[in-house]
Amino acid sequence: MANSDLSQTTTVKDVKQLGIWAALASLSYVFWVCGAMEMVERLAYYGVRQVSSLYATDAASNGGLGLVGSDVGIIFLFWALMQSFVPVLTGGISDRVGYKETIFASTVIKILGYLLMAWFPTFWGFMAGALVLAFGTGIFKPGIQATIVKSTSRQNSSMAWGVFYQTVNIGGFIGPLLAAQLRQLEWAHVFYACAGIISLNFLLLLTYKEQDKEERLAHRAKVRSGEIKETSLWRDSLKELLRPIMIWYMVLFSGFWFMLMAFWDVAPLYFRDWVDTSVMVQHLFGSEGTSNPFWIFLLGMTQDGQRIQPEGLVNLNAMMIMIFCFIVAGWSALMRATNSMAVGTFLAAAALLIIGGFNYVWIMVLAIVCFSMGEMLSSPKSSEYLGNIAPAQKKAMYLGFSQLPLGIGWSLEGFFGQYLYGELGSKDTISRRSLLDEGMSQADVDAVPIGEAFQKLIEVSGQSAEALTTQLYAANNVGSAWYIMGSVGLVAAAGLYAYGRWTYQLKD
């Protein structure tokens, strides 16, 4: 099994990497163009993605959709399935049709997705926009990542993927900050802005040159002439996916993605409900907060400068990655890819457990730092690992497969994460139970719009928002959802370590 499992691959074993500066100097022009396109695409994508759960659960009176957690989970479930499983086919299409062509098509499709979200502020409108956006993202990823593989070598791959991941997070950092300010004006502004931002990739495509294009065209000519017989994409993709080395990779690394998507989807809700960010603002700027527009934008604050918004707090994750990406990439270059993934997954799991145990804002910052370290060790190395084991003519296909663990993890988290938090941690849900305890009838509680139960409880109880939040947090096991999700990560980390020991013993 070991010998056959590695047929036609490069190798699962790592090679000696160049030093930091030598590796940076060796990166080609096309690598940096791809990095720029990825940054633009991620800026728009995360501008919407990070605030999606906030938008969906925000009260209709505030311009949100006013959805319950289970409805949001359904949207995220299908969003995840579309975005993650489309690349299984589109990766192979990119290898055959061309990376530039598929990147162009994906940009057009993603613009349409953002516009649908703006035009139709309903459950079905947001669902349609999310699915179109997911389809476009599924087309975009394989071509970009395959170009990275072909424009780098085994000696600079760790640094290259670390730098590439930094471009992802530069976009991922700026996008939510723009969204944090635009949504205070009107939610639709977020979606229109992201449609405009992603359009910048049309300009960058003018400077893009596909690596090994002549080789691809020559290969296609041989296929058309009958000199080379090519199997169908579905059959070819399925054959590669059924290799044991791929099956176990997908199952185990999906645990990491389960946690990462929980961080992106559930943490903003938890921070909105239970974390008093005004404490952090007072420690940084004094009791009066700040009116400096630079800090208001950089930290994702409310426009009055008194609080950091949930997406601003979550966005510290992207800031950490931007600052420390090169350093961590250097560390990870010294580690076996699978070991780096295992350690990173463990750190991410530890971060979720910390979030579940506390609601003090500075401890949340510590948890975000821990999570960010885990992400930097795990995610870039997974792409490097797949690029290493992929056959030469199937780089985009294998990088398309990288979305499958994301699909499995996000699909499970999209539904169960929202459900768990909705039942165990949501302030709106807990407030509805408390309203019943205050003597309100079930019919009257049901009549309270989604997202407005806590405000109703303030009116009924006569307590302040701060005192009532403290009371509800102490009386309910709010962190239990995080303990469940963190435990998934601990199991995945142990499995990845064992997987790495197995793959390293396989014969090249």
Buried (B, 14 or more C-beta within 10 A) or exposed (E): EEEEBBEEBBEBBBEEBBEBEEBBEBBBEBBBBBBBBBBBBBBBBBBBBBBBBBBBBBBBEEBBBBBBBEBBBBBBBBBBBBBBBBBBBBBBBBBBBBBBBBBBBBBEBBBBBBBBBBEBBEBEBBBBBBBBBBBBBBBBBBBBBBBBBBBBBBBBBBBBBBBBBBBBBBBBBBBBBBBBBBBEEEBBBBBBBBBEBBBBBEEBBEEBEBBBEEEBEEBBEEEEEEEEEEEEBEEBBEEBBEBBBBEBBBBBBBBBBBBBBBBBBBBBBBBBBBBBBBBBBBEEBEEEBBEEEEBBBBBBBBEEBBBBBBBBBBBBBBBBBBEBBBEBBBBBBEBBBBBBBBBBBBBBBBBBBBBBEBBEBEBBBBBBBBBBBBBBBBBBBBBBBBBBBBEEBBBBBBBBBBBBBBBBBBBBBBBBBBBBBBBBBBBBBBBBBBBEEEEBEEEEBEEBEBBBBBBBBBEBBEBEEEEBBBEBBEEBEBBBBBBBBBBBBBEBBBBBBEBBEBBBEBEE
